[in-house]
Amino acid sequence: MLAPVSSGAQWWRSTPFDFESCADLAEKAKSREEKTAALADCNAKYAGRRKPGGGYTYYDFMQDRTFDIAGPNPTPEEQKKIDEQYTAYLDRQRRNRIAAALMAQQLQPPEAQPKPVQQVSLRSETEKVPIPVASPVKQAARIRAINCARSSFSCEWPRLSQGIDGLKKMFGSSQASQPKQKRS
């Protein structure tokens, strides 16, 4: 009755503790689909990979770089350092792109280089707004009207013509408002 059960004490050995032990268990799966699913699960659980000399390494594909970590997954402090390195990496990439663009621009002949952009400033409130000027045709007509003798035909004709146009509009609009009769 008090005999120890040896099979119950071995449960901890079958639980994976890192990617490699999890992958070893996945290889024992019966079907190919089960192996693939088990390996995907291992990949999701463990970010780090075991190093040959001990310890773990984490591969950050965004930086195409590896980081040494203490366990099978980065600690919050290790993750913070990885994120800081990624920010620095992005900054270096941005600077390199800007430098390359400037270098390419300097290699172009001067006539092919883009012109510098002029900055446009908004008017201040103290500036005076220019008064609109009439068209040159209207200005010439005003000058002629001032210089014309009242009794000459060339000076009176434009006024007479405007008066006739006004009468046409007045009488023409009353005819347009009446309904037209159908012709049979």
C-alpha positions as CSV (number, residue, x, y, z in Angstrom):
1,M,0.0,0.0,0.0
2,L,2.8,2.4,0.8
3,A,4.8,1.5,-2.3
4,P,5.9,4.6,-4.3
5,V,4.5,5.0,-7.8
6,S,7.4,5.8,-10.1
7,S,5.4,6.7,-13.1
8,G,3.6,9.6,-11.3
9,A,6.9,11.3,-10.4
10,Q,8.1,11.6,-14.0
11,W,5.4,14.1,-15.2
12,W,7.7,17.1,-15.1
13,R,10.1,15.6,-17.7
14,S,7.6,15.6,-20.5
15,T,6.8,19.3,-20.1
16,P,8.9,21.4,-22.5
17,F,10.9,24.2,-21.0
18,D,12.3,25.9,-24.1
19,F,11.9,25.8,-27.9
20,E,14.2,22.9,-28.4
21,S,12.5,20.6,-25.9
22,C,9.1,21.6,-27.3
23,A,10.4,20.8,-30.9
24,D,11.7,17.4,-29.7
25,L,8.2,16.6,-28.4
26,A,6.6,17.9,-31.6
27,E,8.8,15.5,-33.7
28,K,7.1,12.6,-31.9
29,A,3.7,13.5,-33.3
30,K,2.1,10.8,-35.4
31,S,1.0,12.8,-38.5
32,R,2.7,15.5,-40.5
33,E,-0.1,18.0,-39.8
34,E,0.2,17.4,-36.0
35,K,4.0,18.0,-36.2
36,T,3.5,21.2,-38.1
37,A,0.9,22.4,-35.7
38,A,3.0,21.5,-32.7
39,L,6.1,23.3,-34.1
40,A,4.0,26.4,-34.7
41,D,2.8,26.2,-31.1
42,C,6.4,25.9,-29.9
43,N,7.4,28.9,-32.1
44,A,4.6,30.9,-30.5
45,K,5.5,30.0,-26.9
46,Y,9.3,30.4,-27.1
47,A,11.0,33.3,-28.8
48,G,14.6,32.4,-27.8
49,R,16.7,29.6,-29.1
50,R,19.3,27.6,-27.1
51,K,22.9,28.5,-27.8
52,P,25.5,25.7,-28.0
53,G,27.6,27.1,-25.1
54,G,24.6,27.7,-22.9
55,G,22.1,30.5,-22.6
56,Y,19.7,31.7,-25.2
57,T,19.6,34.0,-28.2
58,Y,16.7,36.0,-29.6
59,Y,16.5,36.8,-33.3
60,D,14.8,40.1,-34.2
61,F,13.8,39.8,-37.9
62,M,13.0,43.5,-38.0
63,Q,16.6,44.4,-37.4
64,D,18.1,41.2,-38.9
65,R,20.0,40.8,-35.6
66,T,20.3,38.5,-32.6
67,F,20.4,39.4,-29.0
68,D,21.6,37.3,-26.0
69,I,18.9,36.7,-23.5
70,A,18.8,34.9,-20.1
71,G,15.9,32.4,-20.7
72,P,13.7,31.0,-23.5
73,N,11.8,34.3,-23.7
74,P,13.1,37.9,-23.2
75,T,12.4,39.4,-19.8
76,P,10.6,42.8,-19.8
77,E,13.9,44.5,-19.2
78,E,15.5,42.6,-22.1
79,Q,12.5,43.4,-24.4
80,K,12.9,47.1,-23.5
81,K,16.6,47.0,-24.6
82,I,15.6,45.2,-27.8
83,D,13.0,47.9,-28.5
84,E,15.5,50.7,-27.8
85,Q,17.9,49.1,-30.2
86,Y,15.1,48.9,-32.8
87,T,14.4,52.6,-32.4
88,A,18.1,53.4,-32.9
89,Y,18.1,51.1,-35.9
90,L,15.2,52.9,-37.5
91,D,16.9,56.3,-36.8
92,R,20.1,55.1,-38.5
93,Q,18.0,53.8,-41.5
94,R,16.3,57.2,-41.8
95,R,19.6,59.1,-41.7
96,N,21.1,56.8,-44.3
97,R,18.2,57.3,-46.7
98,I,18.5,61.1,-46.3
99,A,22.3,61.0,-46.8
100,A,21.8,58.8,-49.9
101,A,19.2,61.2,-51.4
102,L,21.5,64.2,-50.8
103,M,24.4,62.4,-52.4
104,A,22.3,61.5,-55.4
105,Q,21.1,65.0,-55.7
106,Q,24.7,66.4,-55.5
107,L,25.8,64.0,-58.3
108,Q,23.1,65.4,-60.7
109,P,24.1,68.2,-63.1
110,P,23.0,71.6,-61.7
111,E,20.2,72.1,-64.3
112,A,18.7,68.7,-63.3
113,Q,18.6,69.6,-59.6
114,P,15.3,70.7,-58.1
115,K,14.9,74.4,-57.5
116,P,14.8,75.5,-53.9
117,V,11.3,76.1,-52.7
118,Q,10.5,79.7,-51.8
119,Q,8.6,80.2,-48.6
120,V,5.5,82.3,-48.9
121,S,4.5,84.4,-46.0
122,L,1.0,85.5,-45.2
123,R,0.3,89.2,-45.3
124,S,0.4,91.0,-42.0
125,E,-2.6,93.0,-40.9
126,T,-0.6,96.2,-41.2
127,E,-0.1,95.8,-45.0
128,K,-2.5,97.8,-47.2
129,V,-4.7,95.8,-49.6
130,P,-4.4,97.2,-53.1
131,I,-7.6,98.8,-54.5
132,P,-8.9,97.0,-57.5
133,V,-8.4,98.8,-60.8
134,A,-10.9,98.8,-63.7
135,S,-10.0,97.1,-66.9
136,P,-8.1,99.2,-69.4
137,V,-11.0,99.2,-71.8
138,K,-13.4,100.7,-69.2
139,Q,-10.7,103.2,-68.2
140,A,-10.3,104.3,-71.8
141,A,-14.1,104.7,-72.2
142,R,-14.3,106.9,-69.1
143,I,-11.5,109.1,-70.3
144,R,-13.2,109.5,-73.7
145,A,-16.5,110.3,-72.0
146,I,-14.9,113.0,-69.9
147,N,-13.0,114.5,-72.9
148,C,-16.0,114.2,-75.3
149,A,-18.0,117.2,-76.3
150,R,-21.7,116.6,-75.4
151,S,-23.0,117.4,-78.8
152,S,-20.7,115.1,-80.9
153,F,-22.3,111.9,-82.3
154,S,-19.3,109.7,-81.3
155,C,-19.8,110.7,-77.7
156,E,-23.6,110.4,-77.6
157,W,-23.9,107.1,-79.5
158,P,-22.7,104.8,-76.6
159,R,-25.3,106.4,-74.3
160,L,-28.0,106.2,-76.9
161,S,-27.1,102.6,-77.6
162,Q,-27.3,101.7,-73.9
163,G,-30.7,103.4,-73.7
164,I,-32.0,101.4,-76.6
165,D,-30.7,98.1,-75.1
166,G,-32.5,99.0,-71.9
167,L,-35.8,99.5,-73.8
168,K,-35.3,96.2,-75.7
169,K,-34.8,94.3,-72.4
170,M,-37.8,96.0,-70.8
171,F,-40.2,95.3,-73.7
172,G,-38.6,92.0,-74.7
173,S,-39.1,90.6,-71.2
174,S,-42.8,91.2,-71.2
175,Q,-43.2,89.3,-74.5
176,A,-41.1,86.4,-73.1
177,S,-43.3,86.1,-70.1
178,Q,-46.5,85.6,-72.1
179,P,-47.2,82.0,-73.1
180,K,-46.7,81.2,-76.8
181,Q,-49.7,80.0,-78.7
182,K,-49.4,76.8,-80.8
183,R,-49.6,77.2,-84.5
184,S,-51.9,74.8,-86.3
